[in-house]
Amino acid sequence: MTSALRRKAAQMASAATQCFSYSSLPATWALRQRGGGASVLRLSSRRTFSVSAAAGFDNQNREYVIVGGGNAAGYAARTFVEHGMADGRLCIVSKEPVPPYERPALTKGYLFPPDKKPARLPGFHTCVGSGGQRQTAEWYKENGIEVLYEDPVVAFDGKTQTLKTSSGKVLKYGSLIISTGCEASRLPEKIGGKLPGVHYIRDVADADALVSSLGSAKKVVVIGGGYIGMEVAAAACGWNLDTTIIFPEDHIMPRLFTPSLAKKYEELYQQNGVKFIKGALIEKLGAGSDGRVSSAVLKDGSVVEADTVIVGIGAKPVVSPFEAVGVNPKVGGIEVDSLFRTSVPGIFAIGDVAAFPLKMYNRIARVEHVDHARKSAHHCVETLLTSQTKAYDYLPYFYSRVFEYEGSSRKVWWQFYGDNVGEAVEVGNFDPKVATFWIDSAG
Ligand SMILES: Cc1cc2nc3c(=O)[nH]c(=O)nc-3n(C[C@H](O)[C@H](O)[C@H](O)COP(=O)(O)OP(=O)(O)OC[C@H]3O[C@@H](n4cnc5c(N)ncnc54)[C@H](O)[C@@H]3O)c2cc1C
């Protein structure tokens, strides 16, 4: 049956929609409706007791709703399609104006100067980052997936299984996947955190604003020596800008790199003309007579001139308006089990916002990296749609790529697996390669 026919059939079925409450049924049973309109009961591992049998989008009922249109949402949508369960059933509610994309590109190819072939959408929609199909707006339409753009969820009621969006739309969900990600941590407005010329990067609009500033910038200050700061500083080198990185620690990437590894990486940046101010805290950002940022003032009183400032000081999980679902007090984020189920039946959380059991290290963790966003999305949707009960067993993986623009004298890519606990042993030389192993007490 073609997509159009399936959608039509689903719409006809939705006209006779009812909501069923299965509180008396075992948790493993859920109502499922097939494309032709016939409903079947099948075994499922989801704990949804109350699901809507609606399909099609012409009333309030939605069988599956994903809140958040980011990296994890794109990969979740792909898994729904692979299972033939998207068409007429899946709705994505997004705050952004474009379909899900591979967010890491924003501080990499997106920031290349105009003459060095910068990445632009639709080039990096999910799932190109893992070699998958490029899911453009047309892809969602063709697969019968409803995407509500620029209409974030502002209210949630778990009892009635309803969501309200900023435009006033009310959606009743059967199953809900929360994938609201993180937001960039900001400097307070009273110390200049909102001045024109001060940038934070989380989405395409932020990256566009930064590209526009870089076009006329001369002196760039990057606050923070984490991966966002390091990637942005490398990009600023591509624009030949006077760039200074300021951070409070002794070396860059303090949570991940050993001092020895950091030294080698810092030298690479210095060879590209980047200056470092270490062990320094920001007192405030100063403004010029035009109201734009003009300097970074440090706690020791020294002043660093800047016409563009990029702040990369971490991110916070976006749990609002889902706090009632259960926030982990230690790591933040929505707490889930090893199948991404929250404490509320039928509600799941994935990606950056999920606080999940990191099995191999026996602790609850949140992982703010794209590999986990992709894999958690897949695992969660498999749980929801099939009888999978396999616990998510994740090996943390993270990567970064810098100086990759055309004409760069050295392009560098690093990968990190696992946990940096134990004694660090370095092998090789950074020229051309270096590896560090952390060996724990058990060897
Ligand atoms: C600039 C940048 C560079 C990165 N580089 C790397 C890298 O090199 N390597 C790596 O491993 N990871 C990297 N990451 C991290 C990676 O991008 C994230 O881990 C990944 O995007 C998480 O996916 P997610 O879907 O959980 O969150 P996101 O991709 O952030 O998506 C969340 C979405 O939810 C939306 N949203 C929030 N609230 C609501 C609401 N109430 N209603 C509707 N929508 C809402 C947001 O607008 C956003 O679109 C980078 C992140 C950034 C910001």
Ligand as a Chemical Component Dictionary entry (heavy atoms), coordinates in Angstrom:
data_LIG
# 
_chem_comp.id                   LIG 
_chem_comp.type                 NON-POLYMER 
_chem_comp.pdbx_formal_charge   0 
_chem_comp.three_letter_code    LIG 
# 
loop_
_chem_comp_atom.comp_id 
_chem_comp_atom.atom_id 
_chem_comp_atom.alt_atom_id 
_chem_comp_atom.type_symbol 
_chem_comp_atom.charge 
_chem_comp_atom.model_Cartn_x 
_chem_comp_atom.model_Cartn_y 
_chem_comp_atom.model_Cartn_z 
_chem_comp_atom.pdbx_ordinal 
LIG C1  C1  C 0 27.567 23.112 19.061 1  
LIG C2  C2  C 0 27.580 21.690 19.506 2  
LIG C3  C3  C 0 28.585 20.834 19.076 3  
LIG C4  C4  C 0 28.595 19.502 19.473 4  
LIG N1  N1  N 0 29.611 18.684 19.057 5  
LIG C5  C5  C 0 29.643 17.390 19.459 6  
LIG C6  C6  C 0 30.691 16.519 19.060 7  
LIG O1  O1  O 0 31.623 16.926 18.372 8  
LIG N2  N2  N 0 30.659 15.237 19.448 9  
LIG C7  C7  C 0 29.639 14.752 20.227 10 
LIG O2  O2  O 0 29.657 13.575 20.562 11 
LIG N3  N3  N 0 28.629 15.556 20.636 12 
LIG C8  C8  C 0 28.609 16.853 20.279 13 
LIG N4  N4  N 0 27.593 17.676 20.699 14 
LIG C9  C9  C 0 26.532 17.126 21.539 15 
LIG C10 C10 C 0 25.392 16.562 20.697 16 
LIG O3  O3  O 0 25.044 17.453 19.691 17 
LIG C11 C11 C 0 24.212 16.283 21.611 18 
LIG O4  O4  O 0 24.594 15.279 22.511 19 
LIG C12 C12 C 0 22.970 15.861 20.837 20 
LIG O5  O5  O 0 22.538 16.889 19.997 21 
LIG C13 C13 C 0 21.863 15.491 21.817 22 
LIG O6  O6  O 0 20.703 15.194 21.116 23 
LIG P1  P1  P 0 19.260 15.476 21.792 24 
LIG O7  O7  O 0 18.247 15.168 20.771 25 
LIG O8  O8  O 0 19.219 14.860 23.116 26 
LIG O9  O9  O 0 19.278 17.053 22.043 27 
LIG P2  P2  P 0 19.276 18.197 20.947 28 
LIG O10 O10 O 0 19.918 17.770 19.701 29 
LIG O11 O11 O 0 19.783 19.411 21.629 30 
LIG O12 O12 O 0 17.722 18.398 20.631 31 
LIG C14 C14 C 0 16.818 18.879 21.577 32 
LIG C15 C15 C 0 15.738 19.630 20.834 33 
LIG O13 O13 O 0 14.637 19.841 21.693 34 
LIG C16 C16 C 0 14.134 21.139 21.479 35 
LIG N5  N5  N 0 13.303 21.508 22.631 36 
LIG C17 C17 C 0 13.700 21.856 23.880 37 
LIG N6  N6  N 0 12.600 22.093 24.643 38 
LIG C18 C18 C 0 11.506 21.863 23.866 39 
LIG C19 C19 C 0 10.104 21.933 24.081 40 
LIG N7  N7  N 0 9.591  22.282 25.275 41 
LIG N8  N8  N 0 9.271  21.645 23.055 42 
LIG C20 C20 C 0 9.764  21.277 21.842 43 
LIG N9  N9  N 0 11.089 21.203 21.581 44 
LIG C21 C21 C 0 11.952 21.488 22.586 45 
LIG C22 C22 C 0 15.384 21.954 21.260 46 
LIG O14 O14 O 0 15.105 23.190 20.646 47 
LIG C23 C23 C 0 16.174 21.000 20.365 48 
LIG O15 O15 O 0 15.809 21.171 19.021 49 
LIG C24 C24 C 0 27.564 19.021 20.325 50 
LIG C25 C25 C 0 26.562 19.885 20.778 51 
LIG C26 C26 C 0 26.573 21.212 20.376 52 
LIG C27 C27 C 0 25.502 22.153 20.885 53 
# 
loop_
_chem_comp_bond.comp_id 
_chem_comp_bond.atom_id_1 
_chem_comp_bond.atom_id_2 
_chem_comp_bond.value_order 
_chem_comp_bond.pdbx_ordinal 
LIG C1  C2  SING 1  
LIG C2  C3  SING 2  
LIG C2  C26 DOUB 3  
LIG C3  C4  DOUB 4  
LIG C4  N1  SING 5  
LIG C4  C24 SING 6  
LIG N1  C5  DOUB 7  
LIG C5  C6  SING 8  
LIG C5  C8  SING 9  
LIG C6  O1  DOUB 10 
LIG C6  N2  SING 11 
LIG N2  C7  SING 12 
LIG C7  O2  DOUB 13 
LIG C7  N3  SING 14 
LIG N3  C8  DOUB 15 
LIG C8  N4  SING 16 
LIG N4  C9  SING 17 
LIG N4  C24 SING 18 
LIG C9  C10 SING 19 
LIG C10 O3  SING 20 
LIG C10 C11 SING 21 
LIG C11 O4  SING 22 
LIG C11 C12 SING 23 
LIG C12 O5  SING 24 
LIG C12 C13 SING 25 
LIG C13 O6  SING 26 
LIG O6  P1  SING 27 
LIG P1  O7  DOUB 28 
LIG P1  O8  SING 29 
LIG P1  O9  SING 30 
LIG O9  P2  SING 31 
LIG P2  O10 DOUB 32 
LIG P2  O11 SING 33 
LIG P2  O12 SING 34 
LIG O12 C14 SING 35 
LIG C14 C15 SING 36 
LIG C15 O13 SING 37 
LIG C15 C23 SING 38 
LIG O13 C16 SING 39 
LIG C16 N5  SING 40 
LIG C16 C22 SING 41 
LIG N5  C17 SING 42 
LIG N5  C21 SING 43 
LIG C17 N6  DOUB 44 
LIG N6  C18 SING 45 
LIG C18 C19 SING 46 
LIG C18 C21 DOUB 47 
LIG C19 N7  SING 48 
LIG C19 N8  DOUB 49 
LIG N8  C20 SING 50 
LIG C20 N9  DOUB 51 
LIG N9  C21 SING 52 
LIG C22 O14 SING 53 
LIG C22 C23 SING 54 
LIG C23 O15 SING 55 
LIG C24 C25 DOUB 56 
LIG C25 C26 SING 57 
LIG C26 C27 SING 58 
# 
